[in-house]
């Protein structure tokens, strides 16, 4: 990822004053309003965080660590365990993005008892592998099957892609806890 910021001054410059004081640069007006919680996604290499990695990332105080669980994949329990351990190492919440298939009932029944061992779950994002945007019935089903195992979790549906997909395939109704889409 490569990003660039260009700053262009405008207007008449202030007179130069020779001083030992710190220089302060202000950019625009103060923005007031809610900023969404910012967190990290799980590393794609499949290993847990080292002690040094955990220390460096924890210093940034992430709100959550996101783990994508493809419930049709028999290896998802290991990813859940790794994400729970990493979230504990970062002292942050856990955001689970559950990807359901047409066997959603069975998949959620398998997932529920595994969640009782994980206390840090803030949010459960619900996606269906065959839908560009989540039908609210999948969110309702996930809430019904997982709420007891993750009593403090908020449930949201939407898209795992960008806002354009959500706009193209608008759900028939909004989930109670919110709609999710990727931003960068």
trRosetta pair geometry for C-beta under 8 A, 3 or more apart (Angstrom, degrees):
i j d omega theta_ij theta_ji phi_ij phi_ji
7 27 7.7 -95 -121 -105 117 120
9 13 7.1 32 152 -85 145 92
28 31 7.8 22 117 -44 121 92
35 38 7.4 -25 142 -30 108 105
37 63 3.5 -131 -173 114 107 165
37 64 6.0 65 134 -1 128 107
37 122 7.8 -72 89 139 168 156
38 62 6.8 -103 110 -141 69 71
38 63 5.8 108 54 9 41 112
39 62 4.4 88 -131 176 64 109
39 63 4.9 -97 -62 63 95 75
39 64 3.6 -64 -76 66 159 67
39 65 5.8 -138 174 -69 122 29
39 66 6.0 129 100 -25 122 87
39 92 6.6 153 -126 155 111 145
39 93 7.6 -89 -93 67 145 86
39 95 6.4 148 62 5 157 128
40 57 6.7 -34 -21 -160 161 127
40 62 5.2 -57 -7 -120 93 160
40 64 7.8 -160 34 98 56 53
40 65 5.5 -14 68 -118 87 70
40 66 7.0 -152 101 20 39 81
40 90 7.8 -143 34 -123 126 168
41 65 7.6 116 -129 -168 14 62
41 66 4.7 -37 -107 67 65 105
41 67 7.9 140 -160 -79 63 33
41 68 7.7 10 -156 -19 107 99
42 65 6.6 76 -69 169 72 100
42 66 6.7 -116 -14 90 77 57
42 67 5.0 55 -32 -104 132 71
42 68 7.3 -131 32 16 117 75
42 79 7.3 104 128 -166 172 95
42 82 7.2 85 -148 111 133 110
42 83 5.5 -69 -83 -97 131 97
42 86 6.8 126 -118 57 88 159
43 46 7.7 -98 104 -4 89 24
43 47 7.0 -34 90 58 131 69
43 49 7.5 137 -3 -78 131 73
46 82 7.7 -91 -170 -117 49 175
47 82 7.9 -168 169 -147 17 134
48 82 5.3 -141 -80 -149 84 91
48 85 5.7 -31 -129 98 131 128
48 86 5.9 -160 -149 -67 78 94
48 89 7.8 115 176 -9 105 150
49 53 4.4 -138 -163 92 90 117
49 54 4.4 113 127 -62 132 87
49 57 7.0 -91 -137 26 146 138
49 86 5.0 110 -6 -125 111 95
49 89 5.5 -165 65 91 129 153
49 90 7.5 94 9 -49 167 95
50 53 4.6 94 49 7 78 104
50 54 6.9 -145 88 -6 39 87
51 54 5.8 -57 -147 37 29 111
51 55 6.4 29 155 -20 64 106
52 55 5.8 -54 -148 35 31 112
52 56 6.4 27 156 -16 65 107
53 56 6.0 -59 -148 39 30 108
53 57 6.1 18 160 -9 67 112
54 57 6.1 -62 -141 45 27 103
54 58 5.8 29 161 -24 65 113
54 86 7.4 -148 -100 -147 101 67
54 89 4.0 -73 -136 154 137 119
54 90 6.1 -129 -152 -69 81 65
55 58 5.9 -55 -139 36 24 111
55 59 6.7 33 156 -29 58 102
56 59 6.0 -53 -161 21 29 115
56 60 7.8 25 146 -16 58 100
57 60 5.9 -53 -167 27 44 112
57 62 6.8 -17 167 -13 93 122
57 90 5.6 -52 110 -111 109 112
58 61 7.3 42 174 -73 48 42
58 62 7.9 -84 -113 15 37 88
58 89 7.1 -114 -60 138 122 67
58 90 4.8 -165 -88 -141 81 57
58 91 6.0 66 -140 26 114 98
58 92 7.8 -160 -119 -26 72 102
61 92 7.7 139 -173 -84 44 112
62 65 6.5 81 110 -64 140 70
62 90 6.0 -12 45 164 112 136
62 92 4.8 -16 87 -96 86 165
63 92 6.3 114 136 -159 14 115
63 93 6.4 -18 154 34 62 109
63 122 7.7 -38 150 12 89 177
64 87 7.5 -14 -161 -126 57 113
64 92 5.5 -173 -101 150 23 112
64 93 4.3 -42 -101 79 86 91
64 94 6.4 146 -158 -104 92 8
64 95 4.4 65 154 -22 142 106
64 122 5.5 -103 -98 35 126 140
64 123 7.1 -13 -124 24 165 106
65 83 6.2 -179 117 -165 116 87
65 86 5.7 -166 173 109 166 105
65 87 4.5 -145 36 -88 127 85
65 90 6.0 122 -49 45 125 147
65 92 5.7 117 -21 85 88 119
65 93 7.5 -177 19 90 67 46
65 94 5.8 -28 62 -113 86 61
65 95 6.9 -176 81 25 33 80
66 95 4.4 -32 -99 77 73 109
66 96 7.8 167 -153 -85 59 18
66 97 6.1 33 -175 -16 103 109
67 79 6.1 154 -174 151 116 97
67 80 6.7 130 132 -105 151 47
67 82 7.8 149 -121 82 133 84
67 83 3.4 -23 -71 -104 145 160
67 94 6.7 -11 7 -168 112 99
67 95 7.3 157 20 81 64 56
67 96 5.7 -21 67 -112 93 64
67 97 7.0 -167 91 26 42 77
68 79 7.7 -50 77 158 55 146
68 97 4.6 -26 -107 71 67 114
68 99 6.6 30 -177 -20 91 115
68 160 8.0 73 -121 -139 123 133
69 76 4.7 82 -161 -161 87 120
69 79 6.0 172 -103 93 76 124
69 80 6.0 34 -100 -69 130 94
69 96 5.9 -7 4 -167 121 99
69 97 6.8 161 21 79 68 55
69 98 5.2 -20 70 -108 105 64
69 99 6.8 -173 90 19 50 79
69 111 7.4 107 133 -118 148 127
70 73 4.3 60 91 -1 103 116
70 76 6.0 -152 63 -80 54 118
70 99 4.5 -22 -110 63 64 124
70 129 7.6 65 -143 -79 97 122
71 76 5.8 -52 -106 6 39 172
71 98 5.9 29 -38 -167 117 93
71 99 6.4 -171 7 73 79 60
71 100 6.0 2 38 -102 129 52
71 101 7.2 -142 76 3 93 85
71 104 8.0 81 78 -123 146 53
71 107 3.7 84 140 -170 135 125
71 108 7.5 -5 -152 -59 165 49
71 110 7.2 141 -167 68 106 117
71 111 6.2 -59 -119 -54 122 124
72 99 7.6 -70 10 106 92 94
72 101 4.6 53 -62 -17 128 133
72 103 7.1 110 -98 50 92 113
72 107 6.8 -49 -65 -96 57 133
72 129 7.2 -32 1 -24 135 152
73 76 5.0 114 79 -42 92 92
75 78 5.4 -41 -177 31 76 115
75 79 6.7 76 130 -19 82 100
76 79 5.3 -57 -151 39 47 113
76 80 6.2 51 151 -24 75 101
77 80 5.4 -50 -148 34 36 115
77 81 6.4 36 154 -18 66 103
77 114 6.0 -126 -123 -125 94 149
78 81 5.7 -52 -148 37 33 111
78 82 6.3 34 152 -18 66 106
79 82 5.7 -52 -143 38 32 111
79 83 6.2 31 157 -18 65 107
80 83 5.9 -57 -145 38 27 108
80 84 6.4 28 156 -20 63 107
80 96 7.6 19 -118 -118 91 122
80 114 5.9 48 118 150 160 130
80 118 7.1 -102 171 -49 99 147
81 84 5.8 -54 -147 35 30 111
81 85 6.5 28 155 -16 63 106
82 85 5.9 -58 -150 38 30 109
82 86 6.2 26 155 -16 66 109
83 86 5.7 -55 -142 40 32 109
83 87 6.1 34 157 -21 66 106
83 94 6.1 105 142 -142 105 117
83 96 7.6 122 113 -95 154 82
84 87 5.8 -52 -144 36 28 111
84 88 6.5 31 154 -19 61 106
84 94 6.4 -16 -101 -86 59 156
84 117 7.4 22 -157 112 171 91
84 118 4.5 -111 -110 -114 128 108
84 120 6.9 150 -140 37 73 115
85 88 5.8 -55 -152 35 31 112
85 89 6.4 31 150 -20 65 106
86 89 5.5 -52 -147 35 35 113
86 90 6.3 22 155 -8 67 108
87 90 5.9 -62 -145 46 31 103
87 92 5.6 -104 -156 73 77 74
87 93 6.7 -44 -164 134 125 15
87 94 4.3 -52 -83 -73 168 94
87 120 5.0 175 130 101 134 155
88 91 7.2 26 -174 -76 34 44
88 120 6.8 -154 -70 -29 69 147
92 120 7.4 85 106 -175 41 133
93 120 5.2 -177 -138 171 46 89
93 121 7.2 69 -173 -163 89 10
93 122 3.5 40 168 -32 143 123
93 123 7.6 73 140 4 129 79
94 118 6.4 -55 48 170 158 123
94 120 4.4 92 -4 104 101 100
94 121 5.0 -47 74 -94 103 52
94 122 6.5 158 58 8 43 80
95 121 7.9 119 -93 -152 26 62
95 122 5.9 -37 -77 62 74 101
95 123 4.6 4 -127 61 87 102
95 124 7.8 -175 -163 -80 55 28
95 125 6.7 36 170 -12 97 107
96 121 6.2 -20 -7 -134 114 108
96 123 7.2 -169 34 97 61 58
96 124 5.0 -11 69 -116 101 71
96 125 7.0 -168 96 28 48 72
96 153 7.9 -24 31 -137 108 141
97 125 4.3 -20 -110 69 72 114
97 127 6.5 18 178 2 92 117
97 160 6.8 99 -176 -107 136 110
98 107 7.9 147 178 136 115 120
98 108 7.9 73 163 -95 153 81
98 111 6.9 25 -124 -126 136 170
98 124 6.1 4 -1 -172 114 97
98 125 7.0 166 21 79 64 55
98 126 5.7 -13 65 -111 97 61
98 127 7.1 176 88 32 48 72
98 142 6.5 156 67 -128 140 137
99 127 5.0 -23 -109 78 68 105
99 128 7.5 129 -164 -121 59 14
99 129 5.5 72 170 -66 102 88
99 160 7.5 2 -94 -54 106 153
100 103 7.9 -152 -175 71 82 52
100 104 4.2 29 -172 -105 132 96
100 107 5.8 168 -130 73 79 148
100 108 7.4 -6 -107 -48 119 95
100 126 6.8 7 -8 -166 118 87
100 127 6.9 173 20 88 76 48
100 128 5.1 -38 71 -107 95 66
100 129 6.8 -139 85 -9 41 83
100 138 5.9 -168 45 -155 147 123
100 142 7.5 -130 -49 -71 137 111
101 104 6.8 -167 68 -57 42 66
101 107 6.8 122 34 -37 81 147
101 128 7.4 117 -108 -159 21 73
101 129 5.3 -12 -94 25 71 127
101 130 7.4 79 -142 -17 61 101
102 130 7.2 21 -51 1 90 139
103 106 4.6 -34 168 43 100 114
103 107 5.6 108 108 -27 85 98
104 107 5.6 -61 -140 42 30 111
104 108 5.9 25 165 -16 69 109
104 128 7.4 -45 -74 -110 127 99
104 138 6.4 -121 -130 -132 159 91
104 141 6.0 58 134 119 132 149
104 142 7.8 -82 -177 -65 116 80
105 108 6.3 -62 -148 38 22 104
105 109 6.3 22 154 -19 61 110
105 141 7.4 -86 -83 -173 65 129
105 145 7.7 178 -139 -81 52 149
106 109 5.6 -55 -146 36 31 114
106 110 6.5 30 155 -18 65 105
107 110 5.8 -56 -152 35 31 110
107 111 6.3 26 152 -18 65 110
108 111 5.5 -54 -141 39 35 112
108 112 6.3 51 159 -39 67 98
108 141 6.7 -160 -21 141 164 96
108 142 6.1 -149 -112 -113 133 60
108 145 4.0 61 146 110 129 156
108 146 6.3 -102 -162 -47 103 97
109 112 6.2 -37 -145 12 27 116
109 145 6.7 -88 -68 -159 54 129
110 113 7.8 -70 -176 32 30 94
110 114 7.4 17 144 -9 62 118
111 114 5.6 -75 -161 41 43 113
111 115 6.3 43 152 -31 79 105
111 145 7.9 76 65 127 101 118
111 146 6.8 -25 105 -96 112 113
111 149 8.0 167 123 83 75 162
112 115 6.0 -58 -154 24 31 112
112 116 7.6 38 154 -29 61 94
112 145 5.7 -112 -68 157 125 86
112 146 5.6 -144 -102 -102 83 63
112 148 7.5 33 -163 67 116 94
112 149 4.6 -179 -165 -29 71 149
113 116 6.0 -38 -161 11 44 116
113 149 6.9 -121 -81 -111 21 134
114 117 6.5 -55 -174 26 45 109
114 118 7.5 23 140 -4 68 112
114 149 8.0 45 60 -177 46 145
115 118 5.5 -70 -155 44 50 106
115 121 6.5 -4 -161 -31 106 156
115 146 6.2 60 18 -154 166 97
115 149 3.9 87 78 142 116 121
115 150 4.9 -65 163 -49 135 100
116 149 5.0 -89 -59 -146 76 86
118 121 5.7 75 118 -38 108 103
118 150 7.6 -13 84 -97 97 101
121 124 6.7 18 178 -56 120 90
121 150 4.3 -52 86 -143 145 122
121 152 7.0 141 82 70 76 87
121 153 4.6 -27 128 -78 106 115
122 152 7.3 -45 -116 118 41 99
122 153 6.4 100 131 -119 15 65
122 154 6.9 -13 154 21 64 91
123 153 6.0 139 -109 -161 16 83
123 154 5.0 -26 -109 63 78 86
123 155 7.4 157 -161 -86 66 25
123 156 6.4 -10 -168 12 114 109
123 177 7.8 177 -131 141 93 137
124 142 6.2 -158 127 151 131 129
124 143 8.0 168 71 -82 128 62
124 146 6.2 77 -61 107 177 152
124 150 6.4 112 -41 87 126 156
124 153 5.0 45 -13 164 99 137
124 154 7.5 -174 26 85 67 40
124 155 5.2 -18 68 -107 96 73
124 156 7.6 160 83 26 49 64
125 155 8.0 158 -90 -158 26 50
125 156 5.4 -26 -111 73 69 91
125 157 7.4 133 -166 -100 62 30
125 158 7.4 -52 -157 36 103 98
125 160 7.9 119 138 -87 128 83
125 180 5.2 -44 -130 36 119 165
126 134 5.5 111 103 -144 84 154
126 138 5.2 179 149 125 125 100
126 139 4.7 171 51 -94 142 65
126 142 4.6 -156 -95 1 137 158
126 155 6.4 19 -16 -170 117 95
126 156 7.1 177 18 86 80 38
126 157 4.9 -40 69 -92 95 82
126 175 7.9 137 41 -86 117 157
127 131 7.5 -162 -174 69 67 94
127 134 5.5 -108 -113 -71 44 111
127 138 7.8 8 168 122 5 149
127 157 7.3 145 -79 -145 47 73
127 158 8.0 -47 -87 67 86 55
127 159 7.5 78 -116 -142 109 29
127 160 5.0 13 -103 -37 157 113
128 131 4.2 45 73 22 109 111
128 134 5.9 128 2 -118 89 72
128 135 6.9 -1 4 20 143 89
128 138 5.3 -137 -52 -82 112 163
131 134 6.1 113 99 -97 132 34
131 135 6.2 -112 -133 -18 167 87
131 138 7.9 -166 34 -12 148 149
131 169 7.2 176 179 151 83 148
132 159 6.1 -4 155 -120 65 117
132 161 6.8 -38 -163 22 83 133
132 165 4.6 -135 170 -172 109 110
132 168 6.8 -30 116 83 149 111
132 169 4.4 121 77 16 113 154
133 157 7.6 89 171 146 70 98
133 158 6.3 -51 -149 -178 86 36
133 159 4.7 -50 -100 -67 73 98
133 165 6.0 169 -56 137 92 88
133 166 5.1 116 -105 -116 128 55
133 168 7.8 168 -20 71 124 72
133 169 4.0 173 15 98 113 105
133 170 6.9 -17 88 -102 162 12
133 171 5.6 -127 134 -52 115 83
134 138 5.3 -109 -167 61 99 126
134 139 6.1 89 141 -43 131 98
134 157 3.2 -125 90 -171 137 111
134 158 5.9 5 24 17 108 20
134 159 7.2 -159 -7 -69 79 45
134 171 6.4 -7 85 -88 60 128
134 175 7.9 1 101 -38 124 127
135 138 5.5 97 68 -4 77 98
135 157 7.5 -81 68 176 21 157
135 171 6.1 157 -123 -135 35 94
135 172 6.8 23 -147 12 81 102
136 139 5.3 -52 -154 36 52 113
136 140 6.1 53 149 -21 76 103
136 157 6.1 -164 -100 36 50 152
136 171 5.4 107 -36 172 88 128
136 172 6.3 -106 15 61 112 84
136 173 4.8 -44 -7 70 160 89
136 174 7.1 91 -89 125 129 4
136 175 5.5 -180 -128 -70 92 73
137 140 5.5 -53 -147 38 35 114
137 141 6.2 39 152 -22 66 104
138 141 5.6 -50 -145 36 32 113
138 142 6.3 33 154 -18 64 105
138 157 6.4 116 75 -108 99 133
139 142 5.8 -54 -147 38 31 110
139 143 6.3 32 153 -19 65 106
139 155 5.4 138 -170 146 93 114
139 156 6.9 -46 -128 174 130 11
139 157 4.0 -100 -57 -37 123 117
139 175 4.2 -66 132 -104 165 129
140 143 5.8 -53 -146 36 29 111
140 144 6.2 31 154 -21 63 108
140 175 7.7 -155 -51 -120 68 90
141 144 5.7 -56 -148 36 29 113
141 145 6.2 12 160 -6 65 113
142 145 6.1 -66 -142 46 28 100
142 146 5.5 -13 173 13 68 123
142 155 6.0 162 96 -143 110 131
143 146 6.7 -73 -122 52 18 87
143 147 5.3 37 179 -54 63 109
143 155 4.6 -108 -78 0 99 167
144 147 6.8 -17 -113 1 12 113
146 149 5.3 -68 -159 49 59 108
146 150 5.4 -1 157 27 96 107
146 153 7.2 -38 128 65 111 145
146 155 7.8 132 71 -88 118 122
147 150 6.8 -82 -134 65 23 69
147 151 6.5 59 167 -108 65 50
147 153 7.4 -141 -119 59 52 99
147 155 7.9 -62 -81 -36 88 130
148 151 6.7 8 -145 -73 26 86
150 153 3.9 18 137 -7 116 130
154 177 4.0 169 -178 -166 96 143
154 178 6.9 41 149 16 125 111
155 175 6.2 -113 112 174 87 136
155 176 7.4 49 67 57 94 92
155 177 5.1 121 58 31 53 138
156 175 5.6 162 -133 80 44 142
156 177 5.2 -105 -67 96 78 97
156 178 4.2 -30 -108 79 122 86
156 179 6.2 -179 -169 -95 104 14
156 180 4.7 99 126 -25 128 107
157 171 6.5 95 105 -82 125 157
157 175 4.8 130 17 -30 95 136
157 179 6.7 -30 79 -122 60 64
157 180 7.1 -155 119 27 14 93
158 166 5.6 -16 -170 -104 86 126
158 171 7.6 -88 -102 -23 42 130
158 178 7.9 -34 -40 131 124 73
158 179 4.3 115 -85 -176 113 72
158 180 3.9 -173 35 57 139 57
158 181 5.1 -116 157 -54 131 71
159 162 7.4 -32 106 57 129 19
159 163 7.8 154 55 -105 129 23
159 165 4.4 156 -157 94 161 116
159 166 4.5 -135 1 -63 125 85
159 169 7.5 113 -79 64 123 110
159 180 7.3 -154 45 97 44 69
159 181 5.1 27 57 -109 93 87
159 182 7.6 -80 103 -1 88 84
160 182 7.1 42 171 -38 38 110
161 164 7.4 -66 125 61 111 83
161 165 4.1 66 77 4 125 149
161 166 7.9 -172 74 -30 85 76
161 181 7.3 -25 84 -150 49 87
161 182 6.4 -87 159 15 20 119
162 165 6.1 113 63 5 56 95
162 166 7.9 -115 118 3 40 93
162 181 6.3 61 -174 172 28 108
162 182 5.3 -68 -91 64 55 100
162 183 7.9 102 -135 -84 78 41
163 166 5.4 -58 -155 39 46 113
163 167 6.0 45 149 -21 76 106
163 181 4.7 99 -84 135 61 154
163 182 7.8 -127 -33 58 63 59
163 183 7.6 38 -38 -81 107 79
164 167 5.7 -58 -149 39 30 111
164 168 6.3 28 154 -19 66 108
165 168 5.7 -53 -142 38 32 110
165 169 6.2 -17 171 26 67 106
165 181 7.5 171 59 -132 92 114
166 169 6.9 -77 -134 62 22 74
166 170 7.0 61 163 -97 60 55
166 171 8.0 -32 -155 -13 81 89
166 179 6.9 108 -154 165 141 123
166 181 4.9 -80 -22 -82 141 134
167 170 6.8 1 -153 -65 27 90
171 174 6.8 121 82 -86 122 42
171 175 7.8 -7 116 -26 164 80
171 179 7.5 -161 20 -115 132 118
174 178 7.9 -33 176 -146 104 16
174 179 5.9 -75 -142 -49 95 112
175 178 6.5 -24 82 57 102 31
175 179 6.7 143 34 -74 95 64
